Amino acid sequence: MNSYPPRSTPDEAAMKPDVPKTTTARHSRAAGTLAGLALLAACAGAFAQAYPVRPVQIIVPFPPGGSLDALVRTVAQQMGERWNVPVVVDNRAGASGMIGLNAAAKAAPDGYTLAAVANSFVANTLLRQDMPYDAFKDFAAVSLLGSVPFVVTASTGLPVNSVRELADYSKRQPGRLTYSSGGTGTMSHLGGEMFKRATGIEATHVPYRGQAPALTDVVAGQVSFTMGNLPEVLPYAQAGKVKTLAILTASRSALRPDIPTLKEAGYAQLETGSWYGLVAPAGTPPAVVGKIQETVAAILRQPAVHDKLVQQGFEVVGNTPAEFGAFMRDEAAAYRKVIDAAGIKTE
């Protein structure tokens, strides 16, 4: 006896639904895809819940010292204490931050490598043709940590005591004034050009590998002035090692109410400074990014941390990844206008 399956009779075949094989296959694939996605989501959730289980590295693309480095080190220490794993700050300076950020962009997107960024992170995308990464495609925003205003900071050896006197000196001594920045394309560079346009002052740009050495050489008298970050300038100003000619905000600082605004000095109001945030390599699981941001926000809300940073001159933020991403895109649009208007190009 043959054991073949019995054939359907014509009537039986007619009673069966006519389901194309392709449709059945699609349903099968869809079910498999949904199951795969559910598994991936479960794995991602479990990974984020366990994160971190080993040391975390935060790349600071500038030399040690300065507002960004100090802020990141404060946050990193607190992160390590909360997570019970080392959170290491790795300073990798050079090329206006591009060396360190390129290393971060190529790191594994697992949350164990983060990068600290400043204004130049988005400004460089507008100024340079040799970018080894895309600021918006190769990174995921984590959080804006905070910002600080610029103070027009001059050498004590410069024979001026106000912005008006600086402008007069510029006219009397053409070609003599120099101003330092943390590097071509950094915000202290763009801010310096904005200041020059607002006041009519002529000064030669001297780029450094970071804002800390840029300020150091103003203190040493090697450079005429710089757009100094308020937290960095305060110790030198209090010690009488620099002159503070103006603060680039709408109103005077409560920390240094003796420093006039640019508008009070007789010029158009100019508000600019530095901002600092954290990013991760693109592809880092959103749940991990969210966990990092929540930790950062909790740290910055602590009264001991918050009040200390405010006393140092910071405006503390700690916003969400979506908010920080939107902020950076808005900043890029604003910088585009300044760069085009001033004709700023990389050197």
PAKEBA-138443 format. One record per residue (C-alpha): residue in one letter; x, y, z. Coordinates in steps of 0.05 Angstrom, whole numbers, padded with zeros to 5 digits, always signed. Each point is the difference from the previous one (the first is absolute). Example, Ala and Ser with C-alpha at 12.3 -4.5 7.8 and 13.67 -1.06 7.14 Angstrom:
2
A+00246-00090+00156S+00027+00069-00013
//
This chain:
347
M+00000+00000+00000N+00025+00067-00019S+00009+00049+00057Y-00009+00064-00041P-00045+00053+00031P-00071-00005-00027R-00015+00048-00056S-00055+00051+00009T-00062-00009-00040P-00022+00058-00044D-00054+00019+00049E+00048+00000+00059A+00050+00043-00038A-00054+00051-00017M-00017+00006+00074K+00072+00020+00019P+00017+00075+00001D+00044+00023-00057V+00059+00029+00039P+00060+00017-00044K+00065-00028+00023T+00032+00069-00002T-00052+00028+00049T+00012-00057+00048A+00075+00011-00006R-00009+00074+00014H-00041-00015+00062S+00053-00048+00023R+00056+00049-00012A-00039+00056+00036A-00011-00045+00060G+00073-00016+00000T+00019+00074-00005L-00046+00019+00057A+00028-00056+00042G+00071+00023-00017L-00017+00072+00018A-00030-00021+00065L+00062-00040+00016L+00045+00059-00018A-00042+00047+00043A+00004-00048+00058C+00076-00007-00009A+00008+00076-00005G-00041+00010+00062A+00040-00052+00038F+00065+00031-00025A-00021+00070+00022Q-00023-00027+00068A+00068-00032+00011Y+00040+00059-00028P+00054+00016+00020V+00038-00062+00021R+00070+00026-00017P+00038+00066-00003V-00030+00057-00042Q+00044+00048-00039I-00017+00073-00014I+00044+00030-00053V+00013+00074+00009P+00028+00025-00067F+00040+00056+00032P+00059+00005+00048P-00010-00006+00076G-00024+00064+00032G-00054+00048-00020S-00075+00002+00012L-00019-00061-00041D+00053-00044+00032A-00019+00022+00070L-00075-00010-00012V+00010-00070-00030R+00045-00022+00056T-00051+00022+00052V-00055-00040-00036A+00046-00060-00013Q+00018-00007+00073Q-00073+00000+00020M-00018-00050-00054G+00054-00047+00024E-00026+00004+00071R-00072-00013-00021W+00017-00058-00047N+00055-00030+00042V+00046-00005-00061P+00058+00046-00020V-00019+00057-00047V+00065+00023-00031V+00012+00068-00033D+00046-00007-00060N+00028+00066-00028R+00016-00006-00075A+00015+00069-00027G+00013+00025-00069A-00031+00026-00065S-00054+00041+00036G-00026-00062+00035M-00003-00044-00062I+00054-00050+00022G-00037-00021+00063L-00069+00002-00032N+00023-00042-00059A+00023-00053+00050A-00067+00003+00035A-00039-00005-00066K+00037-00065-00016A-00010-00030+00069A-00048-00058+00013P-00072+00027+00009D-00010-00033+00067G+00000+00058+00049Y+00070-00013+00025T+00031+00056-00041L-00030+00070+00005A+00026+00067-00024A-00004+00070+00029V-00017+00053-00052A-00001+00076-00004N-00024+00051-00051S+00055-00020-00049F-00033-00068-00007V-00053+00030-00045A+00040+00061-00024N+00053-00044-00031T-00051-00033-00045L-00013+00069-00031L+00073+00023-00003R+00039-00061-00022Q+00002-00044-00062D+00044-00053+00032M-00047-00025+00053P+00013-00074+00015Y-00069-00007+00031D-00070+00030-00005A-00021+00034+00065F-00073-00018-00010K+00004-00068-00035D+00058-00032+00037F-00021+00019+00071A-00060-00006+00045A-00016+00060+00045V+00000-00017+00075S-00008+00066+00038L+00020+00073+00002L+00038+00007+00066G+00005+00075+00005S+00025+00066-00028V+00043+00059+00020P+00005+00072-00025F+00061+00031-00032V+00040+00055+00034V+00044+00045-00043T+00065-00014+00038A+00062+00042-00013S+00073-00004+00020T+00020+00045+00059G+00056+00026-00044L-00049+00029-00050P-00009+00075+00014V-00077-00002-00001N-00054-00008+00053S-00064-00002-00041V-00026-00024-00067R-00002+00073-00023E+00073+00008+00016L+00015-00066-00035A-00034+00026-00062D+00039+00066+00003Y+00065-00039+00009S-00017-00041-00061K-00006+00064-00041R+00064+00030+00027Q+00041-00064-00006P-00026-00037-00062G+00025-00071-00005R+00023-00003+00073L-00059-00036+00032T-00007-00075+00002Y-00054-00045+00029S+00005-00073+00018S-00050-00056-00007G-00006-00074+00016G+00011-00015-00074T-00026+00017-00068G-00075-00010-00002T-00009-00002+00075M-00050+00046+00032S+00054+00045+00029H+00022+00010-00072L-00070+00015-00026G-00014+00042+00062G+00064+00040-00012E-00022+00015-00071M-00069+00020+00024F+00032+00046+00052K+00045+00032-00054R-00060+00013-00045A-00041+00029+00057T+00055+00049+00022G+00041+00013-00064I+00063-00025+00034E+00054-00031-00044A+00039-00057+00030T+00038-00060-00027H-00027-00069+00018V+00049-00047+00036P-00030-00071+00006Y+00022-00047+00056R-00014-00073+00015G-00053+00015+00052Q-00027+00060+00038A+00044-00012+00061P+00066+00014-00035A-00033+00057-00038L-00016+00034+00067T+00067-00018+00029D+00037+00040-00053V-00045+00061+00013V+00021-00005+00073A+00072-00005-00022G-00007+00061-00045Q+00014-00039-00064V-00069+00017-00029S-00041+00064+00008F-00068-00029+00018T-00046-00059-00006M-00074-00019+00007G+00010-00034+00067N-00052-00046+00032L-00024+00031+00065P+00019-00059+00045E+00071-00001-00028V+00009+00075+00004L-00024+00010+00072P+00062-00026+00037Y+00047+00042-00043A-00044+00062+00005Q-00005-00007+00075A+00076-00006+00004G+00009+00062-00044K+00035-00039-00055V-00048+00021-00056K-00047+00058-00016T-00074-00015-00010L-00026+00051-00049A-00071-00024-00014I-00046-00060+00009L-00039-00023-00061T-00068-00008+00032A-00063+00041+00003S+00012+00019+00073R+00058+00000+00049S+00021-00063+00035A-00017-00009+00073L+00069-00030+00009R+00035+00061-00028P-00048+00059+00000D+00058+00047-00014I+00008-00025-00072P-00044+00041-00047T-00039-00028-00058L+00020+00018-00071K-00063+00042-00005E+00020+00039+00062A+00068+00011-00032G-00036+00037-00057Y-00007-00055-00052A-00056-00044-00027Q-00020-00055+00048L+00037-00065-00013E-00017-00065+00037T+00045-00059-00012G+00041-00051+00037S+00016-00074+00003W-00046-00060+00009Y+00019-00071+00018G-00035-00067-00008L+00008-00075-00006V-00009-00043-00062A+00007-00074-00016P+00018-00037-00064A-00060-00008-00047G-00034-00067+00010T+00006+00001+00075P-00064-00032+00026P-00051+00054+00018A-00013-00034+00066V+00074+00007+00018V+00001+00073-00023G-00061+00012+00042K+00031-00032+00061I+00063+00043-00008Q-00042+00064-00007E-00043-00016+00060T+00063-00011+00042V+00030+00066-00025A-00064+00039+00014A-00004-00029+00070I+00072+00020+00013L-00010+00071-00024R-00063+00007+00044Q+00039-00016+00063P+00004+00064+00041A+00073-00010+00017V+00019-00009-00074H-00050+00051-00029D+00018+00055+00049K+00075-00011-00008L-00005+00005-00076V-00043+00063+00004Q+00051+00032+00046Q+00053-00016-00052G-00039+00037-00053F-00038-00057-00035E-00072+00000-00021V-00019-00073+00016V-00046-00037-00049G-00003-00076-00005N-00055-00006-00053T-00024-00060-00040P+00033-00031-00062A-00056+00027-00044E+00006+00070+00030F+00075+00000-00007G-00004-00024-00072A-00049+00055-00018F+00044+00051+00036M+00061-00019-00041R-00038+00006-00065D-00024+00070+00020E+00071+00019+00018A+00026-00024-00067A-00051+00044-00036A+00021+00061+00042Y+00074-00013-00012R-00012-00005-00074K-00026+00071-00001V+00061+00026+00040I+00051-00037-00042D-00031+00023-00066A-00007+00072+00023A+00072+00004+00026G+00031-00042-00055I+00033-00046+00051K+00041-00057-00030T+00045-00053+00028E+00074+00018+00001
//
